[in-house]
Amino acid sequence: MLIIVVALFTLCWLPLQTYNLLQHIFPQINEYPYINIIWFCFDWFAMSNSCYNPFIYSIYNEKFKQEFKMRLDFMAGKRRLTRDLSAFSSGRFEWRTNHVNTHERNLKHSSIVTNDTPLILTPDA
């Protein structure tokens, strides 16, 4: 997946970067007719690179597919937006698990739930 993302990035940005390099070497290319349209197309193609990544992720990444399907089901009203945070055992997600555990502990000792109470994401059976 990484190779595909990098290759697509290179393919999209190469025309604009080539134009910029040629512009500095041969400034007279800016006097060509329709060079502004050519530059616009190169620039548009380079900027369009960012919209291709979600499609690549959806094809090649199983976690992305699962999360995307879960979001679509939620938007269609088929199920509540839930997630099992215990599946995140890596260090970068520990703060979420700890936050939920702290919140659950506070709920047991308090009967007041306010508007700023964070959403507890639990698995949906």
Salt bridges, closest charged atoms under 4 A:
GLU62 OE2 - LYS65 NZ 3.28
GLU67 OE2 - ARG71 NH2 2.71
GLU67 OE2 - ARG83 NH2 2.64
ASP73 OD2 - LYS69 NZ 3.14
